[in-house]
Amino acid sequence: MFLSLALIVVLMVVSVGATGLCTYEPGAPEGGPVREVDAHTFMDLEARSAAFPVRMPENPDGWVTNSARRGQVNRTPAPIVGWVTADRGYIQFTQTGELLDDAVRGIDPHPRELDRTLRVANHEVQVYHSDESDVRDLWVVDMGDSRLLFSGAGRDEEFETIITAVVESAPLPAAPAQPQGQ
């Protein structure tokens, strides 16, 4: 029985390894380069289907976009982009058309309370905090027609850098309106 099991494991490793769809990189993850994704193309597609303006800034110097996906805020689609900062921090940016209170409560199941308010690039930024040690702060900007939510493991200066880049970027082109009757 043990020989059969060993043979199955060896055959599995050989067949999966031959596909090239997996890799083995020993060592600490911080030793390798950050894999960059094409978030601009993803966000262009999201802008065409979203019911609110979608923004995608240029990367700040030394930052790498390493994730882009569609998530949910209150069970409504929300584009999400993540960056590894120049100092190896991480900041995730979520956009939604949900109202401010609904967005803060609907981003994840963790409750947060308003901790402080500050101004970044002439916009009011609300920072929500949780006393739970594994819940990260949530930085929120209400743009009127959308809410911008930022979280992650970055320094305050890094949050201010990406918030400035986002609020100063123009919304991406939305899908052209269809004439009525089509």
PyMOL commands that set and color helices and strands:
alter all, ss='L'
color gray80, all
select helices_A, chain A and resi 2-19+29-31+39-49+100-106+156-167
alter helices_A, ss='H'
color red, helices_A
select strands_A, chain A and resi 64-73+76-84+90-96+113-120+123-129+138-142+147-153
alter strands_A, ss='S'
color yellow, strands_A
deselect
rebuild
show_as cartoon
